[in-house]
Amino acid sequence: MRAGAFTLSIVLGVLAAGCGSEPNRSWPIGPSGARVEFELHLSSADGSAVSPITAQATARNLGNAPAFGVNSRGCACDGVEFDILDSDGKSLLLRDPCEPVPVCLCVYMVLNGGATYERPLTFKGERFRVVSMTPPTCVEEPSASGDYVVVARFTYFTDQAMQSRQIIERRAPFHWTGP
């Protein structure tokens, strides 16, 4: 009986010593602010006109504050930009530069803390080439066989005043079999 009472008093003493009115350290609450991870995955390492390549860009905000995605060129205003580079490192024209460019009425995309955003790009081998500037003339042509690289970028700000621009870039190579 005495041993039980003694053990109980020690346990109560230890508990009382650790239970003060103020904590002695802060409670862990995770990262503060926006903390964005960005990934790029390809559907295959080999593509052709009958087996197109789909690139999937994924942005995840692991923080507890929003990130504001913006594009430096064109629509959509979600912060994700794609390029495809040929074997010489030159960017392919994936849309017709002779066509009018749409007016974007958006400002930015909000990626809240804990949220995920995905956007695909499917490459079927079409590319454009400027033939003449006056008058503007462009042609669509198939991509030649060779090695290419998909480049995906996510541009965002960690504040709504857009003072702290961040750019994350990912690259993924693939082989294209053309005509």
C-alpha positions in Angstrom: 0.0 0.0 0.0 2.8 2.4 0.9 4.7 1.6 -2.3 1.5 2.3 -4.4 0.9 5.7 -2.6 4.6 6.6 -3.1 4.5 5.8 -6.8 1.3 7.7 -7.2 2.8 10.8 -5.5 5.8 10.7 -7.9 3.6 10.4 -11.0 1.4 13.3 -9.8 4.5 15.3 -9.0 5.9 14.8 -12.5 2.6 15.7 -14.1 2.2 18.8 -12.0 5.8 20.0 -12.9 5.0 19.7 -16.6 1.6 21.4 -16.4 2.3 25.1 -15.9 0.0 27.9 -16.8 2.2 28.9 -19.8 3.8 26.5 -22.3 7.5 26.4 -22.4 7.7 26.1 -26.2 5.4 27.0 -29.1 3.1 24.4 -30.6 4.2 23.2 -34.0 1.9 24.7 -36.7 3.6 24.0 -40.0 5.1 26.3 -42.5 3.9 29.9 -42.6 3.2 31.6 -45.9 2.9 30.1 -49.3 5.2 27.1 -50.0 4.7 25.8 -53.6 5.9 22.5 -55.0 5.7 22.1 -58.8 6.0 18.9 -60.7 6.0 17.9 -64.4 5.1 14.4 -65.7 5.0 13.1 -69.2 2.6 10.4 -70.5 5.5 8.7 -72.2 9.1 9.2 -73.1 8.3 8.4 -76.8 5.7 10.1 -78.9 4.4 10.4 -82.5 1.3 11.7 -84.3 -0.6 8.6 -83.4 0.7 8.5 -79.9 0.8 12.2 -78.7 2.7 13.3 -75.6 0.7 14.8 -72.7 2.6 16.9 -70.2 0.9 17.3 -66.8 2.0 20.3 -64.7 1.0 20.2 -61.0 1.3 23.0 -58.5 0.7 22.3 -54.8 0.7 24.9 -52.1 2.0 23.2 -48.9 1.9 26.4 -46.9 -0.9 28.1 -45.0 -1.3 31.3 -47.1 -2.3 31.8 -50.7 0.0 32.0 -53.7 -1.0 34.2 -56.6 -0.3 32.6 -60.0 0.4 34.9 -62.9 1.5 34.4 -66.5 4.1 36.6 -68.1 2.6 36.0 -71.5 -0.8 35.1 -72.9 -3.8 33.3 -71.4 -4.6 31.4 -69.2 -3.9 33.5 -66.2 -3.0 30.6 -63.9 0.7 30.9 -63.6 1.6 27.8 -65.7 3.5 28.2 -69.0 4.7 25.5 -71.3 7.4 25.5 -73.9 8.8 22.7 -76.1 12.4 22.9 -77.1 13.9 21.2 -80.1 17.3 19.5 -80.1 19.0 22.9 -80.7 17.3 24.4 -77.6 14.9 26.6 -79.7 11.3 27.0 -78.6 8.7 25.6 -80.9 5.8 27.9 -81.9 2.9 25.9 -80.5 0.3 28.3 -81.6 -0.1 30.3 -84.8 1.7 33.7 -84.3 -0.3 35.1 -87.3 -3.6 34.7 -85.5 -4.9 37.5 -83.2 -4.1 37.1 -79.6 -7.1 37.0 -77.2 -7.4 39.7 -74.5 -7.1 38.2 -71.1 -9.5 39.7 -68.6 -8.0 37.8 -65.6 -5.4 39.1 -63.3 -4.2 36.1 -61.3 -5.1 32.7 -60.0 -5.3 32.1 -56.3 -3.8 28.8 -55.1 -4.9 28.6 -51.4 -2.9 26.9 -48.7 -3.4 23.1 -49.1 -4.7 23.4 -52.6 -3.5 21.6 -55.8 -3.8 22.9 -59.4 -3.1 20.8 -62.5 -2.9 21.8 -66.2 -2.1 19.5 -69.1 -0.5 20.2 -72.5 -0.9 17.7 -75.3 1.7 17.8 -78.1 0.6 16.1 -81.3 3.6 17.2 -83.3 2.2 20.4 -84.9 4.3 23.5 -84.9 4.1 26.8 -86.7 6.6 28.7 -88.7 6.6 32.4 -89.8 7.0 32.5 -93.6 6.7 36.3 -94.1 6.2 39.3 -91.8 4.6 41.5 -94.6 1.9 40.4 -95.0 2.0 38.1 -91.9 2.1 34.6 -93.2 2.5 31.5 -91.1 2.3 27.8 -91.9 1.7 24.7 -89.8 4.1 21.8 -90.2 4.8 18.5 -88.5 7.7 18.3 -86.1 10.7 16.3 -87.3 11.9 13.2 -85.6 14.3 13.9 -82.8 14.7 14.6 -79.1 12.7 17.4 -77.5 12.2 18.9 -74.0 9.0 20.0 -72.4 9.6 23.0 -70.1 6.9 24.0 -67.6 7.1 27.1 -65.4 4.9 28.2 -62.5 5.2 31.9 -61.8 3.6 33.2 -58.6 3.7 35.9 -55.9 3.5 35.2 -52.2 1.7 38.5 -51.6 -1.3 40.2 -53.3 0.7 43.4 -53.9 2.9 41.2 -56.2 6.2 42.3 -54.7 7.8 38.8 -54.3 7.8 37.0 -57.6 8.8 33.3 -57.6 9.4 31.1 -60.7 9.7 27.3 -60.5 10.8 25.5 -63.7 10.7 21.8 -64.5 12.0 20.0 -67.6 11.2 16.6 -69.1 12.8 15.1 -72.2 11.1 12.9 -74.8 11.7 11.5 -78.2 9.4 12.3 -81.1 9.0 10.2 -84.2 7.8 12.4 -87.1 6.9 11.8 -90.7 
